[in-house]
Amino acid sequence: MPGKYQNKISEFLKADNETVVGHLAIGVTNHQLLMQQRTSWNHQVTFLKEAFQHLPQDWQLILEYPIPRRSKRIDVILLANDLIFVIEFKDKETKYMPDAISQVEDYSLDLRDFHKQSASFALIPIVWASEATDKSNRLFDNGDFVKPTLFSNRQNLHSTIKSAFEFYTNTTNTKIDPGDWNNSEYLPTPTIIEAAQHLFSGQNVREISRSHAGSENLTDTTNAILKAIKDAQEKDEKIICFITGVPGAGKTLAGLNIVHNVENHSGKGVFLSGNGPLVKVLTEALARDNSKRNQISLVQSRREIAFVQNVHQFLDFYHNNDQTPQDKIILFDEAQRAWNAEHSKRKFDRDFSEAEMLFNIMNRNEGWAVIVALIGSGQEINTGEAGLAEWGKTISEKFSNWRIYISPELKDGTSNIANYKLFETAPTNLSITELPELHLKVSIRSYKAEKLSEWVVALLEDEPLTAKELLQNHLKDYPIFITRNLETARKFLRNRNRGHRRTGIVASSGARRLKPFGLDVTAEIDVANWFLNPKEDVRSSCFLELPATEFAVQGLELDWVGLCWGDDFRKEDSGWSFHAFKGTKWQLERQDERKQFIKNKYRVLLTRGREGLIIFIPEGSETDHTRPNKNYDTTYDYLKRTGIKEL
């Protein structure tokens, strides 16, 4: 990686180009790359000296500032009193390319969100294309710390910076301390896709997941599991560890982290998931990243990726033979969604639940073996998902020789894991160890809103005053809005579609009467394209055309979410009412299991956004008997009572 150069403008202007470029070239070992880069750096330094003669000499300049999360560097940072200019230099470029705009906006957003000393200071992104023609810049306050992107060329960089400084500076603000800023903590929270890419490229997830209290939580959980694995090896035992957590707490990330760490000293582990969309998106993201990084074809890269496996296929393979798995450590994501025996029989003509099958397969190991079950609280959304009870029943009845590790939350069945328990009454014939570290209590998906999951619980449990208190006192940095107009929701999301931040529309699979608004929840989407393709692509989530249901988004995330509320889950005076659309009309759901599935759908959908949420509740219709006004109005009124602001 290149070096970094930092100095006051006055000292930078005195330094000769070769000295500055020499600082930047430290650490670059690729000779051909270095020659090309030195030429570009020399041009950049020359052009900066031309521009900076006209700027205050005590401003601080930083070249090649590292952004760890992106494994990239910012070309130019200019600390100007209380402003931070983030400049992306494009040598010999004649156009302001969309990629450059996304890149510089992404750097600025990352500094805003994850760089401690940048908090509460205005960041001004500039695309600096040396040979481009002049482009008119519009200066206005967009209500965000990251201001609208500006454009400049070799001739007008100084005037662009001057104009922006005069417009945005606030003389009452504290000045940025360059030393503190340069040495600031940078605490990124990666998406699960980014985490997997970092992991597969050989980086340690622990280093890219350090955010607020969640960093300690994840590290403690990983260490507790690794210690349990080590104990199992030394004592030649078979163990199962259950990791629980609030939605967005990083259970999947913890699982990836554990797999990565056990590879270092405990033999290889395998990460299994029954979540088909998650497997598709992660493997495709890894394949694309691997292809780009190693300059191989995407077809070849896809063949190389075996980082995440589908649990149903894994079980199917080993169930049909007597082989002992080569992996002695199995991570099972969303283990509460494992199929029960009835569904397993119906789908694959098997006489066992998936929990029992996994124990049978891992029991083939003569010595030690480990299962780590990652439990998503209250997220069973489909028929045949056995839940925790099936695991408890299987262990107590057939695999009492396995040592069990659980969190106190799982023992007691607390509300933050949807009141679920592994055992209604713990059997006396089992060895159970309680470890508080096995519960992830802080949401890191919503790094701006650690209390988001609590707000969702209050909302779904018909506690509007609790929800309002949480929203007003703990979710100030996490915007939540409501609207009756779909285009208003889309406009809100488009305005936040900056850099590589992802936006998208989601809806319940039961929201069948959103169709009059052009939202067909029965239409299949290609989840890999929806989550990974650029915002200009009509198949992308960011195009805001194709709604994804809870089945597509569970276990994954967006930055900004537009939730289109359906009539399958409606508020009435007596509480929540649950419905299914059959044929041409709504039918009331009376089975408790079906009611829970519908509530869980909305639990999933409400917790997909990392940065914010807008809820669209349609107006009803006077002429369509399937969309009466009162059904939507009562839900809208309830959500307003929880303190959500209307757009």
C-alpha positions as CSV (number, residue, x, y, z in Angstrom):
1,M,0.0,0.0,0.0
2,P,1.2,3.6,-0.7
3,G,2.4,5.9,2.0
4,K,0.7,9.1,3.2
5,Y,1.8,12.7,3.1
6,Q,0.6,15.4,5.5
7,N,1.5,19.0,5.9
8,K,0.4,22.6,6.1
9,I,-0.2,24.2,2.7
10,S,2.7,26.6,3.3
11,E,5.2,23.7,3.8
12,F,3.7,21.7,1.0
13,L,4.3,24.6,-1.4
14,K,8.0,24.7,-0.4
15,A,8.6,20.9,-0.8
16,D,9.8,19.7,-4.2
17,N,7.6,17.3,-6.1
18,E,10.1,14.4,-5.8
19,T,10.0,14.6,-2.0
20,V,6.2,14.5,-1.8
21,V,6.0,11.7,-4.4
22,G,8.7,9.8,-2.5
23,H,6.5,9.8,0.6
24,L,3.6,8.5,-1.4
25,A,5.6,5.7,-3.1
26,I,6.7,4.1,0.2
27,G,5.3,0.6,0.3
28,V,4.5,0.2,-3.4
29,T,6.4,-2.9,-4.6
30,N,4.9,-3.4,-8.0
31,H,7.4,-1.7,-10.3
32,Q,5.1,-1.2,-13.3
33,L,2.3,0.1,-11.1
34,L,4.7,2.4,-9.3
35,M,5.9,4.0,-12.6
36,Q,2.3,4.8,-13.6
37,Q,1.4,6.0,-10.2
38,R,4.4,8.2,-9.9
39,T,3.5,10.0,-13.1
40,S,-0.1,10.6,-11.8
41,W,1.1,11.7,-8.4
42,N,3.6,14.2,-10.0
43,H,0.8,15.7,-12.0
44,Q,-1.5,15.9,-9.0
45,V,1.2,17.6,-6.8
46,T,2.0,20.1,-9.6
47,F,-1.7,21.0,-10.1
48,L,-2.3,21.2,-6.3
49,K,0.6,23.7,-6.0
50,E,-0.9,25.8,-8.7
51,A,-4.3,25.9,-6.9
52,F,-3.1,26.1,-3.3
53,Q,-1.1,29.3,-3.8
54,H,-4.4,31.1,-3.6
55,L,-5.7,29.4,-0.4
56,P,-5.0,30.1,3.3
57,Q,-1.5,28.7,4.1
58,D,-2.4,27.2,7.5
59,W,-4.9,24.8,6.0
60,Q,-3.8,21.1,6.3
61,L,-3.3,18.8,3.4
62,I,-3.3,15.0,3.5
63,L,-2.5,12.9,0.4
64,E,-3.5,9.2,0.1
65,Y,-5.5,9.0,3.3
66,P,-6.4,5.4,4.0
67,I,-10.0,4.2,4.2
68,P,-9.6,0.7,5.8
69,R,-13.2,-0.5,5.1
70,R,-12.7,0.1,1.3
71,S,-9.0,-1.0,1.3
72,K,-8.6,2.2,-0.7
73,R,-7.2,5.7,-0.2
74,I,-8.6,9.2,-0.6
75,D,-6.5,11.1,-3.1
76,V,-6.7,14.5,-1.3
77,I,-8.1,15.6,2.1
78,L,-8.1,19.3,2.8
79,L,-8.8,20.4,6.4
80,A,-10.0,24.0,6.1
81,N,-10.9,25.3,9.6
82,D,-14.2,23.6,10.2
83,L,-14.6,22.0,6.8
84,I,-13.3,18.8,5.3
85,F,-12.8,18.7,1.6
86,V,-12.7,15.2,0.1
87,I,-11.1,15.3,-3.3
88,E,-11.0,12.5,-5.9
89,F,-8.3,13.3,-8.6
90,K,-8.7,11.9,-12.1
91,D,-5.5,12.6,-14.1
92,K,-6.1,13.5,-17.8
93,E,-9.8,12.8,-17.5
94,T,-12.1,14.9,-19.7
95,K,-15.4,14.0,-18.1
96,Y,-16.9,13.7,-14.6
97,M,-17.6,10.0,-14.6
98,P,-20.4,8.4,-12.5
99,D,-17.9,6.0,-10.9
100,A,-15.8,8.9,-9.6
101,I,-18.9,10.6,-8.2
102,S,-19.9,7.5,-6.4
103,Q,-16.4,7.0,-5.1
104,V,-15.9,10.4,-3.6
105,E,-19.4,10.4,-2.1
106,D,-18.7,7.0,-0.6
107,Y,-15.5,8.2,1.1
108,S,-17.3,11.2,2.5
109,L,-20.2,9.2,3.8
110,D,-17.8,6.7,5.4
111,L,-15.9,9.5,7.1
112,R,-19.2,11.0,8.4
113,D,-20.4,7.7,9.8
114,F,-17.3,5.9,11.0
115,H,-14.5,8.5,11.5
116,K,-14.7,9.8,15.0
117,Q,-13.0,13.2,14.4
118,S,-15.2,13.9,11.4
119,A,-18.4,13.7,13.4
120,S,-20.4,17.0,13.2
121,F,-18.2,18.6,10.6
122,A,-19.3,19.4,7.1
123,L,-17.7,17.2,4.4
124,I,-17.5,18.5,0.8
125,P,-16.9,15.9,-1.9
126,I,-15.1,17.2,-5.1
127,V,-14.6,15.3,-8.3
128,W,-11.4,16.8,-9.8
129,A,-11.0,15.8,-13.4
130,S,-7.9,17.6,-14.7
131,E,-8.9,18.1,-18.3
132,A,-12.7,18.4,-18.0
133,T,-14.6,21.5,-19.1
134,D,-16.0,23.9,-16.5
135,K,-19.2,22.7,-14.9
136,S,-21.6,24.9,-12.9
137,N,-21.7,24.0,-9.2
138,R,-24.8,24.6,-7.1
139,L,-24.1,25.4,-3.5
140,F,-26.9,24.7,-1.1
141,D,-27.5,23.2,2.3
142,N,-29.0,19.7,1.8
143,G,-29.4,19.1,5.6
144,D,-26.6,16.6,5.7
145,F,-23.1,16.8,6.9
146,V,-22.0,15.5,3.5
147,K,-22.7,18.4,1.2
148,P,-23.7,18.1,-2.5
149,T,-20.8,16.9,-4.7
150,L,-18.8,19.6,-6.6
151,F,-16.9,19.4,-9.8
152,S,-13.6,21.1,-10.8
153,N,-10.8,20.9,-13.3
154,R,-7.1,21.9,-13.2
155,Q,-7.9,25.6,-13.8
156,N,-10.7,26.2,-11.3
157,L,-9.9,23.9,-8.3
158,H,-8.9,26.9,-6.1
159,S,-12.1,28.9,-7.0
160,T,-14.3,25.9,-6.4
161,I,-12.8,25.4,-2.9
162,K,-12.9,29.1,-2.1
163,S,-16.6,29.4,-3.0
164,A,-17.5,26.3,-1.0
165,F,-15.6,27.5,2.0
166,E,-17.3,30.9,2.0
167,F,-20.7,29.3,1.6
168,Y,-20.4,26.4,4.2
169,T,-18.0,27.7,6.9
170,N,-19.4,28.5,10.2
171,T,-17.1,30.9,12.2
172,T,-18.7,29.8,15.5
173,N,-17.6,26.2,14.9
174,T,-14.6,24.7,16.6
175,K,-11.7,24.3,14.2
176,I,-10.6,20.8,13.3
177,D,-7.3,19.7,15.0
178,P,-5.2,18.2,12.1
179,G,-3.3,15.9,14.5
180,D,-6.4,14.6,16.2
181,W,-8.1,14.2,12.9
182,N,-5.3,12.3,11.3
183,N,-4.9,9.9,14.2
184,S,-8.7,9.5,14.7
185,E,-10.3,6.1,15.3
186,Y,-12.0,4.8,12.2
187,L,-14.7,2.3,13.3
188,P,-16.6,0.9,10.3
189,T,-19.6,-1.4,10.4
190,P,-19.5,-3.5,7.2
191,T,-22.5,-4.9,5.5
192,I,-22.6,-8.7,5.6
193,I,-21.6,-8.7,1.9
194,E,-18.5,-6.5,2.6
195,A,-17.6,-8.6,5.6
196,A,-17.6,-11.8,3.5
197,Q,-15.5,-10.1,0.8
198,H,-13.0,-8.9,3.3
199,L,-12.9,-12.4,4.9
200,F,-12.4,-14.2,1.6
201,S,-9.6,-11.9,0.5
202,G,-7.7,-12.9,3.6
203,Q,-8.5,-10.0,6.0
204,N,-9.7,-10.5,9.5
205,V,-13.4,-9.7,10.1
206,R,-12.5,-8.6,13.6
207,E,-10.7,-5.6,12.3
208,I,-13.6,-4.5,10.0
209,S,-16.4,-4.9,12.6
210,R,-15.2,-2.6,15.3
211,S,-18.2,-0.3,15.8
212,H,-19.3,1.1,19.2
213,A,-20.4,-1.5,21.8
214,G,-21.0,-4.0,19.0
215,S,-17.3,-4.4,18.5
216,E,-16.7,-5.8,22.1
217,N,-19.9,-7.9,21.8
218,L,-18.8,-9.6,18.6
219,T,-15.2,-10.1,19.8
220,D,-16.4,-11.6,23.2
221,T,-18.8,-13.9,21.4
222,T,-16.1,-15.1,19.0
223,N,-13.6,-15.7,21.8
224,A,-16.2,-17.6,23.9
225,I,-17.0,-19.9,21.0
226,L,-13.3,-20.5,20.1
227,K,-12.6,-21.3,23.8
228,A,-15.5,-23.8,23.8
229,I,-14.1,-25.4,20.6
230,K,-10.7,-25.7,22.1
231,D,-12.1,-27.3,25.2
232,A,-14.1,-29.8,23.1
233,Q,-10.9,-30.7,21.2
234,E,-8.9,-31.2,24.5
235,K,-11.6,-33.2,26.1
236,D,-12.7,-35.0,22.9
237,E,-16.3,-33.9,23.4
238,K,-19.1,-33.1,21.1
239,I,-20.7,-29.7,21.8
240,I,-23.4,-27.4,20.4
241,C,-23.3,-23.7,21.0
242,F,-26.3,-21.5,20.5
243,I,-25.7,-17.8,19.6
244,T,-28.7,-15.5,20.0
245,G,-29.1,-11.8,19.4
246,V,-31.4,-8.9,18.6
247,P,-32.1,-8.3,14.9
248,G,-29.1,-6.8,13.2
249,A,-26.7,-7.7,16.0
250,G,-24.3,-9.5,13.6
251,K,-25.0,-13.2,14.2
252,T,-24.1,-14.0,10.6
253,L,-21.0,-11.8,10.9
254,A,-20.1,-13.6,14.1
255,G,-20.5,-16.9,12.3
256,L,-18.2,-15.8,9.5
257,N,-15.7,-14.5,12.0
258,I,-15.6,-17.9,13.8
259,V,-15.2,-19.8,10.6
260,H,-12.3,-17.6,9.7
261,N,-10.6,-18.0,13.0
262,V,-11.1,-21.7,13.4
263,E,-9.3,-22.1,10.0
264,N,-6.3,-20.6,11.7
265,H,-6.0,-23.2,14.4
266,S,-8.8,-25.7,14.6
267,G,-9.2,-27.2,11.2
268,K,-11.6,-25.9,8.6
269,G,-15.2,-25.0,9.4
270,V,-18.1,-24.7,7.0
271,F,-20.8,-22.1,7.1
272,L,-24.3,-23.4,6.3
273,S,-27.5,-21.5,5.7
274,G,-31.0,-22.5,4.7
275,N,-31.6,-19.0,3.5
276,G,-31.4,-19.4,-0.2
277,P,-31.3,-15.7,-1.1
278,L,-28.5,-15.1,1.4
279,V,-26.4,-18.0,-0.1
280,K,-27.0,-16.7,-3.6
281,V,-26.1,-13.1,-2.8
282,L,-23.0,-13.9,-0.7
283,T,-21.6,-16.4,-3.2
284,E,-22.2,-14.1,-6.2
285,A,-20.7,-11.1,-4.3
286,L,-17.6,-13.2,-3.4
287,A,-17.3,-14.4,-7.0
288,R,-17.5,-10.9,-8.5
289,D,-15.0,-9.6,-5.9
290,N,-12.7,-12.5,-6.5
291,S,-12.9,-12.1,-10.2
292,K,-12.1,-8.4,-10.1
293,R,-9.3,-8.8,-7.5
294,N,-7.5,-11.7,-9.3
295,Q,-8.4,-10.7,-12.8
296,I,-10.0,-14.0,-13.7
297,S,-13.3,-14.7,-15.5
298,L,-16.5,-14.6,-13.5
299,V,-17.2,-18.2,-14.6
300,Q,-13.9,-19.4,-13.2
301,S,-14.4,-17.3,-10.0
302,R,-17.8,-18.8,-9.3
303,R,-16.3,-22.3,-9.5
304,E,-13.7,-21.3,-6.9
305,I,-16.2,-20.0,-4.3
306,A,-17.4,-22.6,-1.7
307,F,-17.3,-20.3,1.3
308,V,-21.0,-20.5,2.1
309,Q,-23.1,-23.7,1.5
310,N,-26.8,-24.4,1.3
311,V,-27.7,-26.4,4.4
312,H,-30.4,-28.4,2.5
313,Q,-27.9,-29.6,-0.1
314,F,-25.3,-30.4,2.6
315,L,-27.8,-32.5,4.5
316,D,-29.0,-34.1,1.4
317,F,-25.5,-35.2,0.4
318,Y,-24.5,-36.7,3.7
319,H,-27.9,-38.1,4.5
320,N,-27.7,-40.4,1.4
321,N,-24.3,-41.9,2.4
322,D,-22.3,-42.9,5.4
323,Q,-19.4,-40.5,4.9
324,T,-18.0,-38.6,7.8
325,P,-17.9,-34.8,7.0
326,Q,-14.4,-33.4,6.4
327,D,-15.4,-30.4,8.5
328,K,-15.6,-31.0,12.2
329,I,-17.0,-27.6,12.9
330,I,-20.4,-26.6,11.4
331,L,-21.9,-23.1,11.6
332,F,-25.6,-23.1,11.0
333,D,-27.1,-19.7,10.3
334,E,-30.7,-19.0,11.2
335,A,-30.9,-22.5,12.8
336,Q,-34.4,-21.8,14.1
337,R,-35.5,-22.1,10.5
338,A,-34.4,-25.7,10.2
339,W,-37.3,-27.8,8.9
340,N,-39.3,-30.1,11.1
341,A,-39.8,-33.8,10.3
342,E,-43.1,-33.3,8.6
343,H,-41.8,-30.7,6.2
344,S,-38.6,-32.7,5.6
345,K,-40.8,-35.7,4.7
346,R,-43.0,-33.6,2.4
347,K,-40.0,-32.0,0.6
348,F,-37.4,-34.8,0.5
349,D,-39.1,-37.9,1.8
350,R,-36.9,-37.9,4.9
351,D,-38.1,-39.2,8.2
352,F,-36.1,-36.8,10.3
353,S,-36.1,-33.1,11.2
354,E,-33.1,-31.2,9.8
355,A,-31.8,-30.7,13.4
356,E,-31.8,-34.5,14.0
357,M,-30.1,-35.1,10.6
358,L,-27.3,-32.6,11.4
359,F,-26.7,-34.3,14.7
360,N,-26.7,-37.7,13.1
361,I,-24.1,-36.6,10.5
362,M,-21.8,-34.9,12.9
363,N,-22.1,-37.8,15.3
364,R,-20.2,-39.9,12.8
365,N,-17.0,-38.2,14.0
366,E,-15.2,-40.6,16.4
367,G,-13.8,-37.8,18.5
368,W,-14.8,-34.2,19.0
369,A,-17.3,-32.3,16.8
370,V,-18.9,-28.8,17.1
371,I,-22.2,-27.3,15.9
372,V,-22.7,-23.6,16.3
373,A,-26.3,-22.7,15.8
374,L,-27.0,-19.0,15.1
375,I,-30.6,-18.1,16.2
376,G,-32.5,-15.2,14.8
377,S,-35.2,-14.1,17.3
378,G,-38.8,-14.2,16.1
379,Q,-37.9,-14.6,12.4
380,E,-39.6,-17.8,11.4
381,I,-41.6,-16.8,8.4
382,N,-42.5,-20.0,6.7
383,T,-44.4,-23.2,7.2
384,G,-42.2,-26.1,8.4
385,E,-39.7,-24.0,10.2
386,A,-39.3,-25.9,13.4
387,G,-38.0,-23.2,15.7
388,L,-35.9,-23.7,18.8
389,A,-38.2,-26.3,20.4
390,E,-37.2,-28.9,17.8
391,W,-33.5,-28.5,18.7
392,G,-34.2,-28.9,22.4
393,K,-36.4,-31.9,21.8
394,T,-33.8,-33.6,19.5
395,I,-31.0,-33.0,22.0
396,S,-32.9,-34.2,25.1
397,E,-34.4,-37.3,23.4
398,K,-31.5,-38.5,21.2
399,F,-28.3,-36.7,21.7
400,S,-27.9,-36.2,25.5
401,N,-24.2,-36.9,25.1
402,W,-23.6,-33.5,23.5
403,R,-22.6,-30.7,25.8
404,I,-24.7,-27.5,25.4
405,Y,-23.7,-23.9,25.6
406,I,-26.4,-21.2,25.7
407,S,-26.9,-17.6,26.8
408,P,-29.0,-16.8,29.9
409,E,-31.5,-15.1,27.5
410,L,-32.0,-18.5,25.8
411,K,-32.5,-20.2,29.1
412,D,-35.1,-17.7,30.4
413,G,-36.8,-16.8,27.1
414,T,-36.6,-13.0,27.4
415,S,-38.6,-10.7,25.1
416,N,-35.5,-9.6,23.1
417,I,-35.4,-13.1,21.6
418,A,-39.2,-13.2,21.1
419,N,-39.6,-15.2,24.4
420,Y,-38.2,-18.4,22.9
421,K,-36.6,-21.1,25.0
422,L,-34.5,-24.1,24.0
423,F,-36.3,-26.2,26.7
424,E,-39.5,-25.4,28.4
425,T,-38.0,-27.2,31.4
426,A,-34.3,-28.1,31.2
427,P,-33.8,-31.9,31.3
428,T,-31.6,-33.1,34.2
429,N,-29.7,-35.5,32.0
430,L,-28.0,-32.8,30.0
431,S,-24.7,-30.8,30.5
432,I,-25.7,-27.2,30.0
433,T,-23.2,-24.3,30.3
434,E,-24.5,-20.7,30.4
435,L,-22.3,-18.0,28.8
436,P,-23.6,-14.3,28.7
437,E,-21.2,-13.8,25.7
438,L,-23.4,-15.9,23.5
439,H,-26.1,-13.2,23.3
440,L,-25.4,-10.3,20.9
441,K,-27.4,-7.4,22.5
442,V,-26.4,-4.5,20.3
443,S,-27.6,-4.0,16.8
444,I,-24.7,-3.1,14.5
445,R,-26.7,-3.2,11.3
446,S,-28.3,0.0,12.3
447,Y,-25.1,1.6,13.6
448,K,-27.0,4.8,14.1
449,A,-29.7,3.2,16.1
450,E,-28.8,0.6,18.7
451,K,-32.4,0.7,20.0
452,L,-34.1,0.0,16.7
453,S,-34.9,-3.6,17.5
454,E,-36.5,-2.5,20.8
455,W,-38.6,0.0,18.9
456,V,-39.8,-2.7,16.5
457,V,-40.7,-5.0,19.4
458,A,-42.8,-2.2,21.0
459,L,-44.5,-1.4,17.7
460,L,-45.4,-5.0,17.0
461,E,-46.5,-5.7,20.6
462,D,-49.0,-2.8,20.6
463,E,-47.1,-0.6,22.9
464,P,-47.3,2.8,21.2
465,L,-46.1,4.9,24.2
466,T,-43.0,2.8,24.6
467,A,-42.3,3.0,20.9
468,K,-42.7,6.8,20.9
469,E,-40.3,7.2,23.9
470,L,-37.7,5.0,22.1
471,L,-38.1,6.9,18.8
472,Q,-37.9,10.4,20.4
473,N,-35.0,9.7,22.9
474,H,-32.9,6.9,21.3
475,L,-33.4,7.1,17.5
476,K,-32.6,10.7,16.8
477,D,-29.9,9.8,14.3
478,Y,-32.1,7.2,12.6
479,P,-34.7,8.9,10.5
480,I,-38.1,7.1,10.4
481,F,-40.9,8.7,8.3
482,I,-44.3,7.8,7.1
483,T,-46.2,8.8,3.9
484,R,-49.4,8.0,2.1
485,N,-47.8,8.6,-1.3
486,L,-45.5,6.1,-3.0
487,E,-43.7,8.6,-5.1
488,T,-42.9,10.7,-2.0
489,A,-41.3,7.5,-0.6
490,R,-39.3,6.9,-3.8
491,K,-38.1,10.6,-3.9
492,F,-37.0,10.3,-0.3
493,L,-35.0,7.2,-1.1
494,R,-33.5,8.6,-4.4
495,N,-32.2,11.6,-2.5
496,R,-30.2,9.3,-0.2
497,N,-28.9,7.1,-3.0
498,R,-25.4,8.5,-2.8
499,G,-22.1,6.8,-3.2
500,H,-22.5,3.1,-3.1
501,R,-25.3,3.3,-0.4
502,R,-28.1,1.0,-1.3
503,T,-31.8,1.8,-1.2
504,G,-34.8,-0.5,-1.9
505,I,-38.5,-1.1,-1.6
506,V,-39.6,-4.1,0.5
507,A,-43.1,-5.5,1.2
508,S,-44.7,-8.5,2.9
509,S,-45.3,-11.5,0.7
510,G,-48.9,-11.3,1.9
511,A,-49.4,-7.7,0.7
512,R,-51.2,-8.8,-2.4
513,R,-53.2,-5.7,-2.9
514,L,-50.2,-3.4,-3.4
515,K,-50.6,-4.4,-7.1
516,P,-52.7,-1.3,-8.0
517,F,-49.5,0.7,-7.2
518,G,-47.4,-1.4,-9.5
519,L,-45.9,-3.5,-6.7
520,D,-46.4,-7.2,-7.3
521,V,-45.1,-9.2,-4.4
522,T,-45.6,-12.4,-6.2
523,A,-43.1,-11.6,-9.0
524,E,-39.8,-13.3,-8.6
525,I,-36.7,-11.1,-8.4
526,D,-33.1,-12.1,-9.1
527,V,-31.8,-11.4,-5.6
528,A,-28.1,-11.3,-6.6
529,N,-28.8,-8.6,-9.2
530,W,-31.2,-6.8,-6.8
531,F,-28.6,-6.5,-4.0
532,L,-25.4,-6.2,-6.1
533,N,-26.1,-4.4,-9.3
534,P,-25.4,-0.6,-9.7
535,K,-28.2,1.9,-9.2
536,E,-28.6,2.6,-12.9
537,D,-29.5,-1.0,-13.6
538,V,-33.3,-1.6,-13.7
539,R,-32.9,-4.9,-11.9
540,S,-31.1,-3.2,-8.9
541,S,-32.9,-2.5,-5.6
542,C,-31.8,1.2,-6.1
543,F,-34.0,1.5,-9.1
544,L,-37.0,1.3,-6.7
545,E,-39.1,-0.6,-9.1
546,L,-39.1,-4.2,-7.9
547,P,-40.2,-4.9,-4.3
548,A,-38.4,-7.6,-2.3
549,T,-40.3,-9.6,0.2
550,E,-39.2,-10.9,3.6
551,F,-37.9,-14.1,2.0
552,A,-35.5,-12.2,-0.2
553,V,-34.1,-9.8,2.4
554,Q,-33.9,-11.9,5.5
555,G,-30.3,-12.0,6.7
556,L,-29.3,-9.2,4.3
557,E,-29.6,-5.4,4.5
558,L,-29.9,-2.1,2.7
559,D,-28.8,1.3,3.8
560,W,-32.2,3.0,3.3
561,V,-35.5,1.0,3.2
562,G,-38.9,1.9,1.9
563,L,-41.4,-0.5,3.5
564,C,-44.8,-0.7,1.7
565,W,-47.3,-1.7,4.3
566,G,-49.8,-4.3,3.2
567,D,-53.3,-5.1,4.4
568,D,-52.3,-8.5,5.7
569,F,-51.2,-6.9,9.0
570,R,-53.6,-4.2,10.1
571,K,-54.2,-2.4,13.3
572,E,-57.7,-2.4,14.9
573,D,-59.0,-1.1,18.2
574,S,-58.6,-4.6,19.8
575,G,-55.0,-5.0,18.5
576,W,-53.3,-6.3,15.5
577,S,-55.4,-8.2,13.0
578,F,-53.9,-10.9,10.6
579,H,-55.2,-11.6,7.1
580,A,-54.4,-13.6,4.0
581,F,-55.7,-12.8,0.5
582,K,-57.4,-15.8,-1.0
583,G,-59.0,-15.7,-4.4
584,T,-60.7,-12.3,-4.5
585,K,-61.0,-11.4,-0.9
586,W,-59.2,-11.1,2.5
587,Q,-59.6,-13.9,5.0
588,L,-59.0,-13.6,8.7
589,E,-56.1,-15.8,10.0
590,R,-57.1,-17.6,13.2
591,Q,-54.2,-20.0,13.7
592,D,-51.6,-18.7,16.2
593,E,-48.8,-20.0,14.1
594,R,-49.9,-18.2,11.0
595,K,-50.4,-15.0,13.0
596,Q,-46.9,-15.3,14.3
597,F,-45.5,-15.8,10.8
598,I,-47.2,-12.5,9.7
599,K,-45.9,-10.6,12.7
600,N,-42.4,-12.0,12.0
601,K,-42.5,-10.9,8.4
602,Y,-42.9,-7.3,9.5
603,R,-40.2,-7.7,12.2
604,V,-37.8,-8.7,9.4
605,L,-38.9,-5.9,7.1
606,L,-38.7,-3.2,9.7
607,T,-35.2,-4.1,10.7
608,R,-33.5,-4.2,7.2
609,G,-32.3,-0.5,7.1
610,R,-28.9,0.5,8.3
611,E,-29.4,4.3,8.1
612,G,-33.1,4.9,8.0
613,L,-36.6,3.9,7.0
614,I,-39.7,5.3,5.3
615,I,-43.0,3.6,5.6
616,F,-45.6,3.9,2.8
617,I,-49.2,3.2,3.8
618,P,-51.6,3.4,0.8
619,E,-54.8,5.3,0.7
620,G,-57.8,3.0,0.4
621,S,-60.3,3.0,-2.4
622,E,-64.0,3.8,-2.5
623,T,-64.6,1.4,-5.4
624,D,-62.2,-1.5,-4.6
625,H,-63.8,-3.8,-1.9
626,T,-60.3,-5.3,-1.3
627,R,-58.9,-2.0,-0.3
628,P,-61.3,-0.2,2.1
629,N,-60.1,3.1,3.5
630,K,-60.5,2.1,7.1
631,N,-58.2,-0.8,6.9
632,Y,-55.2,1.4,6.0
633,D,-56.3,4.5,8.0
634,T,-56.3,2.6,11.4
635,T,-52.8,1.3,10.8
636,Y,-51.6,4.8,9.7
637,D,-53.2,6.4,12.8
638,Y,-51.5,3.9,15.1
639,L,-48.1,4.4,13.5
640,K,-48.5,8.2,13.8
641,R,-49.3,7.7,17.6
642,T,-45.9,6.1,18.0
643,G,-44.3,9.4,17.0
644,I,-43.3,8.7,13.4
645,K,-43.2,11.9,11.4
646,E,-45.1,12.3,8.1
647,L,-43.5,13.3,4.9
